[in-house]
Amino acid sequence: MGYTLNFAVVWANLPQLLWGLVLGLELAAASLLIGTVIGLVGGFLSVGRSSLGRFIAATYVAVVRNTPLLVIVLMLYFALPDLGVRLDKVPSFITALSLYSGAYLTEVFRAGLMTVPKGLVEAGKSIGLTRLQISLFVVSPVMLRNVLPALGSTFVSLFKDTSIAATIAVPELTFQARKINVESFRVIETWTVASAFYITACFTIVALLRGVERRFPKF
């Protein structure tokens, strides 16, 4: 007995899928923003003079990068309440994804800092800038431009990783698709549309970021 495609139930639930898509993008954007702050701190610690700072950054990167994201999500959502810290499912997932992205961005920013020409730093010193001013106004702008492609790739990866949020019932795109699938048993139709949404969103993100990159010269 053949399988007959019927997308009617998927189209009927299209608003839920679109809402889940938007939520996924918001989760990824929030996690990228927080992860960028973490990564900047970790990146500067990694190339700093303090051996303790380098040790802290290296330990954080090693632990998080070698721990599956799903484990981090489940630990924060289910284990923290036993320690007296209770987070709702959305803040819990954003925290987990931010910590996860922060570890990768620490390495991205560390590599970016290594590409900043030493002559720029020396020029900053020659005009009397402090170390903090050099980091903020000389090193950071150059480094951020150089790592824009990596930031774009990280955002795309984080957006795809938001599908893991379905495991703790965050109603993003995968959760909504799974709900439709369970209620209608239209497996092929549901996941075909969900996949198309993911692919379209990722291609759009990449195209927009490529446009941003072209507006800024690379050092």
RARAUR-V626574 format. One record per pair of residues at least 24 apart in sequence whose C-alpha atoms are under 8 Angstrom apart, sorted by the first residue. I is the first residue (numbers start at 1). J is the second residue. Records with the same first field share a line. If there is no record, write none. Layout:
I->J + J
This chain:
5->188 + 189
6->186 + 189
7->186 + 189 + 190
9->180 + 184 + 186
10->180 + 189 + 190 + 193
13->180
16->176
17->172 + 173 + 176 + 177 + 194
18->173
19->172 + 173
20->171 + 172 + 173 + 174 + 175 + 176
21->172 + 173 + 197 + 198
22->172
23->171 + 172 + 173
24->159 + 162 + 163 + 172 + 173
25->159
27->94 + 159 + 162
28->94 + 97 + 155 + 158 + 159 + 162
29->155
30->94 + 98
31->94 + 95 + 97 + 98 + 101 + 158
32->98 + 101 + 154 + 155 + 158
34->98 + 102
35->97 + 98 + 99 + 100 + 101 + 102 + 103 + 105
36->101 + 102 + 105
37->102
38->99 + 102 + 103 + 105 + 106
39->101 + 102 + 103 + 104 + 105 + 106 + 107 + 108 + 109
40->105 + 106 + 109
41->106
42->103 + 106 + 110
43->105 + 106 + 107 + 108 + 109 + 110 + 113
44->109 + 110 + 113
46->106 + 110
47->110 + 113
57->106
60->103
61->103 + 104 + 106 + 107
64->99 + 100 + 103
65->100 + 103 + 104
69->96 + 97 + 100
70->164
72->96
73->97 + 165
74->168
77->168
89->168 + 169 + 170
90->170
93->165
97->158
101->154 + 158
105->151
108->147 + 150
109->143 + 144 + 147
112->143 + 144 + 146 + 147
113->139 + 140 + 143
115->143 + 146
116->142 + 143 + 219
142->218 + 219
145->213 + 216 + 217 + 218 + 219
146->218 + 219
148->213
149->209 + 210 + 213
152->205 + 206 + 209
153->206
156->202 + 205 + 206
159->202
160->198
